[in-house]
Every structure is written in structure tokens, then in C-alpha cells.
Amino acid sequence: MCRNIRVLHNFEPPATSDEVQAAALQYVRKVGGAAKPSAANQAAYDKAVAAVAAATQELLDSLVTTAPPKDREVEAEKAKARSAERYGR
């Protein structure tokens, strides 16, 4: 359920609002225990997602580093290689 939660800091280009929103949604779903909330809980989920996304964006905007930004494509290739080694593909 949390597969969309990825490291979003120090990438070039920076994380998009869609990526922040996706991570917030996955976090709220995990904490709330439901991938699809009931109609009675939908408003609470929506409010929580908005709050988590805002806090996440504030965090990303506040973080500083001296490390050079990582390239998304290079990191994706590294992840694929780790996966292939782990699962023998």
C-alpha cells in the first residue's frame, strides 16, 4: 500500500506537487487502514491528505543539503538493478 512513498528530497528536477500528493495519499491510506475509505470517512481522508501534502511540501522546501542533486533516471536504473538482483530476474 505504501509503494508510492519515495524519497522526494534532493532530486533534479525537484519533486512535483503530484508526487507529494501521491505520497501523502499513500501515507494516509496506510495509517487509516483503508485503500478506499467509506463515504462517511471520505471527507476526513481528504482533509488528512491535504494536511500531509502541505506538511511534506513545507519540509521539502525547508531542507538544505550540500550533496549534489540526484538524477531520477539514474536512481530508477539503480533500483531496477537492485530488484533484478534481489528477485533473480
Backbone as a printed PyTorch tensor [residue, N CA C, xyz], in Angstrom:
tensor([[[  0.8070,  -1.2020,   0.0000],
         [  0.0000,   0.0000,   0.0000],
         [  0.8500,   1.2670,   0.0000]],

        [[  2.1110,   1.2100,   0.4110],
         [  2.9550,   2.4100,   0.5010],
         [  3.9920,   2.4730,  -0.6050]],

        [[  3.7520,   1.8580,  -1.7040],
         [  4.7610,   1.8220,  -2.7650],
         [  5.0440,   3.1820,  -3.3750]],

        [[  4.1190,   4.1160,  -3.3010],
         [  4.3430,   5.4380,  -3.8820],
         [  5.1150,   6.3750,  -2.9780]],

        [[  5.3780,   5.9600,  -1.7550],
         [  6.1390,   6.8200,  -0.8630],
         [  7.6090,   6.6040,  -1.1720]],

        [[  8.2090,   7.5910,  -1.7730],
         [  9.6010,   7.5500,  -2.1840],
         [ 10.3280,   8.7420,  -1.5910]],

        [[ 11.6460,   8.6550,  -1.6010],
         [ 12.4420,   9.8160,  -1.2130],
         [ 12.1640,  10.8990,  -2.2460]],

        [[ 11.8130,  12.0740,  -1.7800],
         [ 11.4790,  13.1720,  -2.6820],
         [ 12.4890,  14.3190,  -2.5980]],

        [[ 13.3770,  14.2460,  -1.6380],
         [ 14.3320,  15.3370,  -1.4140],
         [ 15.5840,  15.1740,  -2.2730]],

        [[ 16.0880,  16.2810,  -2.7510],
         [ 17.3710,  16.3890,  -3.4460],
         [ 17.3930,  15.6660,  -4.7830]],

        [[ 16.3640,  15.8690,  -5.5710],
         [ 16.3270,  15.3450,  -6.9300],
         [ 16.2770,  16.4960,  -7.9120]],

        [[ 16.7860,  16.2420,  -9.0890],
         [ 16.7010,  17.2070, -10.1730],
         [ 15.9660,  16.5390, -11.3070]],

        [[ 14.8440,  17.0190, -11.7470],
         [ 14.1120,  18.1780, -11.2330],
         [ 13.4790,  17.8650,  -9.8780]],

        [[ 13.1330,  18.9110,  -9.1310],
         [ 12.5340,  18.7130,  -7.8050],
         [ 11.2060,  17.9580,  -7.8840]],

        [[ 10.8030,  17.4210,  -6.7420],
         [  9.5370,  16.6900,  -6.6640],
         [  8.3820,  17.5880,  -7.1020]],

        [[  7.4650,  17.0040,  -7.8480],
         [  6.2960,  17.7510,  -8.3000],
         [  5.2070,  17.6950,  -7.2340]],

        [[  4.2310,  18.5560,  -7.3670],
         [  3.1100,  18.5360,  -6.4320],
         [  2.3310,  17.2190,  -6.5530]],

        [[  2.3090,  16.6260,  -7.7460],
         [  1.6470,  15.3270,  -7.9260],
         [  2.3600,  14.2280,  -7.1380]],

        [[  3.6900,  14.2660,  -7.1210],
         [  4.4430,  13.2690,  -6.3600],
         [  4.2190,  13.4400,  -4.8610]],

        [[  4.1900,  14.6780,  -4.4080],
         [  3.9270,  14.9600,  -2.9990],
         [  2.5250,  14.4940,  -2.6380]],

        [[  1.5630,  14.7670,  -3.4890],
         [  0.1770,  14.3600,  -3.2580],
         [  0.0450,  12.8380,  -3.2200]],

        [[  0.7170,  12.1460,  -4.1360],
         [  0.6620,  10.6820,  -4.1740],
         [  1.2520,  10.0840,  -2.9000]],

        [[  2.3620,  10.6340,  -2.4310],
         [  2.9740,  10.1400,  -1.1960],
         [  2.0510,  10.3900,  -0.0090]],

        [[  1.4430,  11.5640,   0.0390],
         [  0.5180,  11.8900,   1.1280],
         [ -0.6840,  10.9480,   1.1190]],

        [[ -1.2190,  10.6790,  -0.0550],
         [ -2.3610,   9.7700,  -0.1760],
         [ -1.9990,   8.3730,   0.3170]],

        [[ -0.8480,   7.8610,  -0.0870],
         [ -0.4340,   6.5370,   0.3450],
         [ -0.2150,   6.4920,   1.8560]],

        [[  0.3770,   7.5440,   2.4020],
         [  0.5920,   7.5990,   3.8490],
         [ -0.7400,   7.5680,   4.6020]],

        [[ -1.6760,   8.3870,   4.1740],
         [ -2.9800,   8.4520,   4.8580],
         [ -3.7200,   7.1250,   4.7130]],

        [[ -3.6440,   6.5150,   3.5550],
         [ -4.2890,   5.2070,   3.3660],
         [ -3.6890,   4.1750,   4.3100]],

        [[ -2.3670,   4.1830,   4.4450],
         [ -1.7010,   3.2150,   5.3140],
         [ -2.0960,   3.4430,   6.7690]],

        [[ -2.0170,   4.6790,   7.2240],
         [ -2.3390,   4.9940,   8.6130],
         [ -3.8230,   4.7420,   8.8900]],

        [[ -4.6750,   5.0960,   7.9360],
         [ -6.1170,   4.9180,   8.1130],
         [ -6.5820,   3.4840,   7.9390]],

        [[ -5.7360,   2.6540,   7.3220],
         [ -6.0720,   1.2400,   7.1860],
         [ -7.0380,   0.9090,   6.0720]],

        [[ -7.2390,   1.8240,   5.1470],
         [ -8.1660,   1.5470,   4.0540],
         [ -7.6600,   2.1820,   2.7670]],

        [[ -7.5860,   1.3860,   1.7170],
         [ -7.1740,   1.9170,   0.4200],
         [ -8.2790,   2.7970,  -0.1730]],

        [[ -9.5270,   2.4590,   0.1510],
         [-10.6650,   3.2530,  -0.3010],
         [-11.5760,   3.4580,   0.9030]],

        [[-11.5850,   4.6730,   1.4410],
         [-12.4060,   4.9140,   2.6290],
         [-13.8980,   4.8760,   2.3020]],

        [[-14.6780,   4.6310,   3.3250],
         [-16.1290,   4.6520,   3.1540],
         [-16.5700,   6.0880,   2.8790]],

        [[-17.7640,   6.2380,   2.3820],
         [-18.2960,   7.5770,   2.0980],
         [-18.3350,   8.4250,   3.3670]],

        [[-18.5970,   7.7810,   4.4970],
         [-18.6680,   8.5030,   5.7710],
         [-17.3010,   9.0540,   6.1800]],

        [[-16.2170,   8.4100,   5.7310],
         [-14.8800,   8.8350,   6.1160],
         [-14.1280,   9.5910,   5.0250]],

        [[-14.7260,   9.7370,   3.8540],
         [-14.0300,  10.3520,   2.7250],
         [-13.5560,  11.7710,   3.0360]],

        [[-14.3820,  12.5690,   3.6710],
         [-14.0020,  13.9490,   3.9840],
         [-12.8100,  13.9930,   4.9340]],

        [[-12.7940,  13.0870,   5.9110],
         [-11.6700,  13.0340,   6.8530],
         [-10.3910,  12.6450,   6.1260]],

        [[-10.4840,  11.6760,   5.2130],
         [ -9.3140,  11.2670,   4.4290],
         [ -8.8210,  12.4260,   3.5650]],

        [[ -9.7360,  13.0950,   2.8830],
         [ -9.3540,  14.2080,   2.0190],
         [ -8.6560,  15.3140,   2.8050]],

        [[ -9.1880,  15.6190,   3.9740],
         [ -8.5940,  16.6530,   4.8210],
         [ -7.2000,  16.2270,   5.2810]],

        [[ -7.0510,  14.9700,   5.6610],
         [ -5.7540,  14.4610,   6.1090],
         [ -4.7360,  14.4680,   4.9740]],

        [[ -5.1460,  14.0820,   3.7830],
         [ -4.2370,  14.0820,   2.6290],
         [ -3.7520,  15.4950,   2.3510]],

        [[ -4.6460,  16.4590,   2.3910],
         [ -4.2590,  17.8500,   2.1570],
         [ -3.2700,  18.3310,   3.2150]],

        [[ -3.5050,  17.9770,   4.4680],
         [ -2.6240,  18.4010,   5.5560],
         [ -1.2440,  17.7470,   5.4340]],

        [[ -1.2200,  16.4570,   5.1340],
         [  0.0580,  15.7500,   4.9950],
         [  0.8240,  16.2680,   3.7810]],

        [[  0.1320,  16.5150,   2.6880],
         [  0.7910,  17.0490,   1.4890],
         [  1.3880,  18.4260,   1.7790]],

        [[  0.6530,  19.2720,   2.4880],
         [  1.1640,  20.6030,   2.8280],
         [  2.3900,  20.4970,   3.7400]],

        [[  2.3310,  19.6190,   4.7350],
         [  3.4660,  19.4440,   5.6370],
         [  4.6740,  18.8800,   4.8880]],

        [[  4.4340,  17.9520,   3.9780],
         [  5.5130,  17.3650,   3.1880],
         [  6.1690,  18.4140,   2.3070]],

        [[  5.3600,  19.2340,   1.6460],
         [  5.9210,  20.2750,   0.7840],
         [  6.7110,  21.2850,   1.6040]],

        [[  6.1970,  21.6410,   2.7730],
         [  6.9110,  22.5690,   3.6590],
         [  8.2600,  21.9700,   4.0720]],

        [[  8.2670,  20.6810,   4.3980],
         [  9.5130,  20.0100,   4.7630],
         [ 10.4940,  20.0440,   3.6020]],

        [[ 10.0490,  19.6560,   2.4220],
         [ 10.9350,  19.6340,   1.2590],
         [ 11.4930,  21.0100,   0.9490]],

        [[ 10.6710,  22.0310,   1.1080],
         [ 11.1180,  23.4030,   0.8410],
         [ 12.1220,  23.8920,   1.8820]],

        [[ 12.0960,  23.3070,   3.0760],
         [ 12.9570,  23.7540,   4.1720],
         [ 14.2810,  23.0090,   4.2500]],

        [[ 14.3490,  21.8310,   3.6720],
         [ 15.5680,  21.0230,   3.7780],
         [ 16.7030,  21.6320,   2.9670]],

        [[ 17.9170,  21.5410,   3.5180],
         [ 19.1130,  22.0010,   2.8130],
         [ 20.1150,  20.8570,   2.7760]],

        [[ 20.9380,  20.8530,   1.7670],
         [ 21.9670,  19.8300,   1.6370],
         [ 23.1250,  20.3830,   0.8260]],

        [[ 24.2940,  19.8250,   1.0680],
         [ 25.4600,  20.1950,   0.2660],
         [ 25.7230,  19.1490,  -0.8090]],

        [[ 24.9850,  18.0390,  -0.7540],
         [ 25.1440,  16.9690,  -1.7420],
         [ 24.5640,  17.4140,  -3.0830]],

        [[ 25.1720,  16.9820,  -4.1670],
         [ 24.6050,  17.3300,  -5.4750],
         [ 23.2750,  16.6110,  -5.6710]],

        [[ 22.3550,  17.2220,  -6.4140],
         [ 21.0550,  16.5790,  -6.6380],
         [ 21.2100,  15.2550,  -7.3940]],

        [[ 20.3340,  14.3140,  -7.0620],
         [ 20.3470,  13.0140,  -7.7300],
         [ 19.5050,  13.1000,  -9.0060]],

        [[ 19.9020,  12.3090,  -9.9760],
         [ 19.1790,  12.2210, -11.2400],
         [ 18.1290,  11.1280, -11.1160]],

        [[ 16.8850,  11.4480, -11.4110],
         [ 15.7900,  10.4890, -11.2640],
         [ 15.9890,   9.2360, -12.1160]],

        [[ 16.4460,   9.4140, -13.3380],
         [ 16.6070,   8.2640, -14.2310],
         [ 17.7160,   7.3410, -13.7550]],

        [[ 18.8110,   7.9140, -13.2760],
         [ 19.9210,   7.1000, -12.7620],
         [ 19.4650,   6.3250, -11.5300]],

        [[ 18.7450,   6.9790, -10.6360],
         [ 18.2550,   6.3120,  -9.4270],
         [ 17.2550,   5.2110,  -9.7720]],

        [[ 16.4240,   5.4320, -10.7790],
         [ 15.4650,   4.4030, -11.1990],
         [ 16.1930,   3.1810, -11.7490]],

        [[ 17.2520,   3.4030, -12.5180],
         [ 18.0420,   2.2890, -13.0470],
         [ 18.7120,   1.5100, -11.9220]],

        [[ 19.2310,   2.2180, -10.9190],
         [ 19.8400,   1.5460,  -9.7710],
         [ 18.8050,   0.6790,  -9.0480]],

        [[ 17.5940,   1.2080,  -8.8790],
         [ 16.5330,   0.4580,  -8.2100],
         [ 16.1550,  -0.7840,  -9.0100]],

        [[ 16.1060,  -0.6650, -10.3330],
         [ 15.7960,  -1.8250, -11.1720],
         [ 16.8780,  -2.8870, -11.0410]],

        [[ 18.1350,  -2.4570, -10.9960],
         [ 19.2460,  -3.4010, -10.8610],
         [ 19.1880,  -4.1130,  -9.5080]],

        [[ 18.8840,  -3.3600,  -8.4380],
         [ 18.7550,  -3.9850,  -7.1170],
         [ 17.6170,  -5.0000,  -7.1050]],

        [[ 16.5080,  -4.6370,  -7.7300],
         [ 15.3520,  -5.5250,  -7.7990],
         [ 15.6920,  -6.8030,  -8.5760]],

        [[ 16.3620,  -6.6400,  -9.6960],
         [ 16.7340,  -7.7990, -10.5080],
         [ 17.6580,  -8.7250,  -9.7290]],

        [[ 18.5870,  -8.1580,  -8.9980],
         [ 19.4940,  -8.9770,  -8.1960],
         [ 18.7420,  -9.6730,  -7.0570]],

        [[ 17.8570,  -8.9500,  -6.4260],
         [ 17.1010,  -9.4950,  -5.2900],
         [ 16.1710, -10.6230,  -5.7220]],

        [[ 15.5080, -10.4390,  -6.8520],
         [ 14.4980, -11.4060,  -7.2800],
         [ 14.9640, -12.3100,  -8.4160]],

        [[ 16.2400, -12.2180,  -8.7640],
         [ 16.8090, -13.1130,  -9.7690],
         [ 16.2590, -12.9510, -11.1590]],

        [[ 15.9710, -11.7420, -11.5450],
         [ 15.4170, -11.5030, -12.8930],
         [ 16.5060, -11.1120, -13.8460]]])
